Amino acid sequence: MLALAILVLVLLLILVAIIRYDTHPFLALLGGAICYGFLVGMEGKAILASITEGFGAVMGNIGLLILFGVILGTFLEKTGGAMVIAEKVLAWVGEKSVNLSLLLSGWVLSIPIFGDSTILMMNPIAKSLATKSSISYAATLVAVSLGAMASHSLIPPTPGPIAAAGILGANLGQVILYGGVVSLIALLPLHFFVQKWVTKIQVRPITLATDLPISKAERPSFFSSLLPILVPLLLIFLASLATYPTKPLGEGTLPEILSFLGSPIIALLVGALLSFTLPKKLDRKLLSSSGWVGEALIYAAPVIFITGAGAVFGKMLQNSGIGEVVAGSMQEANWGIFLPFLLAFGLKCAQGSTTVAMITTASIVAPLLSALGLDSESMKVLTTLAIGSGALAISHANDSAFWVVTQLSGMSTKQGNLSHSLGTLVAATASMTVVYLLSLVLN
C-alpha cells in the first residue's frame, strides 16, 4: 500500500508541476518517474533500465509512428488535401454531426490498428473540420481518441483482447461479436459527453499568419487526398487478416509479405511517401530541413519526447511491481464479473498500458473463473470484455495516448484531463454497464 500512496503522491506532484508551475511535461514526467523509482526503493540499475527501455521503446515504435503521421498530416494540410476531405465530410454529414462521424471513424479505424496510430492518422481531418466549422478542435480530436480507445480494448485483432481471450479460453468470434456490440453502445454516452462537455473547451487549430490560402485549383483531388490514409489502413487490415489465428490467407510468402507491409511503421511510412504525391509539383525544397519535412520534424519532436517521458514513467511503474500490489490488494474480494473490471481498471490507472493491464488481469483471473462463477463459455467472453472495459480507463499522464492528444491539439494538461481522461472513464463505465446487463441475460 505504501507503493500506491507514493504513486498517488508522485502523480499529484507531476500535475502540480505542469499546471501550477508551467513546467514542461517532458521534465515533469521524467523527473517524476525517477523520483518514484527512488521513493519505492528501486536499485539504480533498475531505474536506469526503466528509463532506457521505456524511452527506447517509444523511439523505435511510437516515435516513428508519430513522425510519419506528422509528415503525412503536414503534406495533407499544406496542399489543401485535408481541407478537401473536410469539405466532403461536412457536405455528407453536416456540421451538427461532425463529432459523431469522427467518433465512428476512430472506432472503425482502431479495430485493426493501435489507438495512437488512429489518432495520428485522423488528426489532419479533425483539425481541418474544426477549422472549417465552429466546433472546438478539442472536441473533434477527443471524439477521434475516444472512438479509437473504445474499440482498441474490446475488439480483436488488437493485441489486448486477443491475448486476454486466449488466456481465458474465450471464443474469439464471440469476443469480436459482443465486443462490437458493447463498444458501439458505449459510443452513445461518449457522443453525448463530447457534444455537451468537450465542446465547451475552446481550442482552435493553430495556423500560421504567413500561410496563404490554397485555391481549389491547386488542391489535390478527393481520391488523391484519401490515398495516403486509406492505403496504410488497407495494408494494416490485410496484415491483421494474414496473422489471424485461423490463418484465412494460409501460410507462406504472401502472409509474410502482408505482415511486413502492414506493420504500422511500414504502413505509415508508405502513407508518408504517398503524401509526397499531393503537391501539384514536388519541389525538392519541400523535402529539405527548411521545407515541409523540416517543419514536420520540428512539430513532431515535442510530441515524441513527451510521449517518451510518459513511457519512461509507465515502465518505471511496471518494473517497480506496482501491478502486483494493485492486483494483490483486490484479489480476495468476491465481486464476480466486476473483479476483472476493477483489476484491469486499477492496473491501467497505475501503469498506463492497456495491453499490459489486460494480459496481467487475465492471468490473475484465469484460475479464479470457477470460484467466481465465470467459467461458462458465455461468461468467459464477457469476462474478457469486462477486462477490456476496465483497461479503457483512466488514460492520463502515464499513457502515451493522453500526450498525443494534448500535444497535437494544444490542450493544457488540465484540459486533457477534463476531456480525454474523463471521457475514458465514461467509456469504461458505459461499456461495463452493458457487459453486466449481458451477463444477466447470458449467464
Secondary structure, DSSP 8 states (H G I E B T S, - for coil): -HHHHHHHHHHHHHHHHHHTS---HHHHHHHHHHHHHHHTT--HHHHHHHHHHHHHHIIIIIHHHHHHHHHHHHHHHHHTHHHHHHHHHHHHH-GGGHHHHHHHHHHHHTTTS-HHHHHHHHHHHHHHHHHHSSS-HHHHHHHHHHHHHHHHTTSTTSHHHHHHHHHHT--HHHHHHHHHHHHHHHHHHHHHHHHHTGGGS-------TT-----TTTS--HHHHHHHHHHHHHHHHHHHHHTSTT-TT-SSHHHHHHHHHTSHHHHHHHHHHHHTT-SSS--GGGGSTTSHHHHHHHHHHHHHHHHHHHHHHHHHHHHTTHHHHHHHHHTT---TTHHHHHHHHHHHHHH--HHHHHHHHHHHHGGGHHHHT--SHHHHHHHHHHHHHHTT----TT-HHHHHHHHHHT--HHHHIIIIIHHHHHHHHHHHHHHHHHHHHH-
